């Protein structure tokens, strides 16, 4: 796992959803607060494959600062009994995860979003 050489990290809070039945979409958004007290609003969107229907409110961790969230990346989401775990990475080498709670889906799900794009707007710097 990538560890930022300056010790930067971000805490993430937000909501998201995945809807796939073979091919679908993965989307999320929220607030990121990094170890230097920068705060940003982010949104992520990308195509996904798998069988998954999940919507959640999440908290998570990311190995870079708020600005490192922006850009291209990927993720994998597993959903069971209303709990969703997403592991994600960015093309700049940072990794993260979120754990969310939402409505219980009738079946467990797994989906992969091989190419996502994240946009970040800084609230303060």
N, C-alpha and C positions, 0 to 999 in steps of 0.2 A: 504494500500500500504506500502511496506517495505521502511523505511527510514534508510539510512546508519547511524550508530551511530557516525561515524567520519565525516559525512557530505559529503562523496564522491559522485560524479556523473560523468557521461560521456556524451559528445555530440557526435552524430553519423552522418556520412555523407556517402552516398553510392548509390548503385543501387541494384535492385532485381527484381524477377519475380515469379509469381505463375501460374501454368498451371494445372488446374483440371477440369475433366469432370466426376465426381464421385470420382476417385482416380487419383492423380497426384503428383506433386513435388513443393516444395517451396525452393527457393535459394536466397541468398543475399550476399553482400560483401561490404566492405568499410573501412573507417578510423574512429577510435574512439579516442577522446581526453578527458582525464579525468581532474578532478579538481586539481590534483597534477601535471599536465602538462605531464603526460605519454601519449605517442602516440602509437597506435597499429593498425595493419591491421587485419581485421576479415573476416571470411567467415562462412556462415551458410547454412546447407542443411538438408532437411528432407522430408519424405512423407507427402502428404496433401490430405484432402478429401473436397468435396464441388463442387461448380460450380464457377470457377473463371479463368479469363485469364487477367493477368495484368503484366505490366512491368513498372518500374518507377525509377526515381532518387529521393532519399529521404534525409530528415534530421530528427533527432530524439533525444531523451533523455533516459538515463538509470540510475537507482538509485545506481549503484556501480562504481568501477573504471574499467579500461580497462581489468585487469586480471579477474574480476568477470564476464565478458561476456563469458569467455570460459566454455564449458561444455554442458551438456544436458539441454534442455528447451522445450518450446512450443510457438505457436503463433496463432493468429486469424487475418485474413486480410479481409477488406471490401473494394470493389472497385466500384466507381460510377463516370461516366463521366470523366475518366482519373485521378481521385484522388484516391489514395490508403491510407488507414489508417491501420496500423498494431499495435496490442497490443501484447507484448510478455513478457515472464517470464523465469527465469532460475531456475533450481532445487535447487540453493543455496539461493533462496528467493528474488532475485532482480527482479524488473519489469521495463518495458520501453515501449516506443511507437515510431513509425515513421509516418511521413506524406510524401507522395510522389506524384509526377506528372509524367504522362506518356501518351501514346496514349489512345484515347478513345475506350473502348471496346463496342461492339454492345449491350451487356447486363450488368446490374449490377452483381457483383459477391461477394460471401462469401466463404472463405475456412478456414479450421483449420488444422494446422500442429501439431499433438499431441506429436511428439517426434522429436526435431531437435538437431543437434550437431553443436556447434560453436567452431571454432579454431581461436586462436589469436596469432599473432606474434608481439612482441614489437619492435618498432623502436628505442625507447630510454627508459630509466628508471632513 
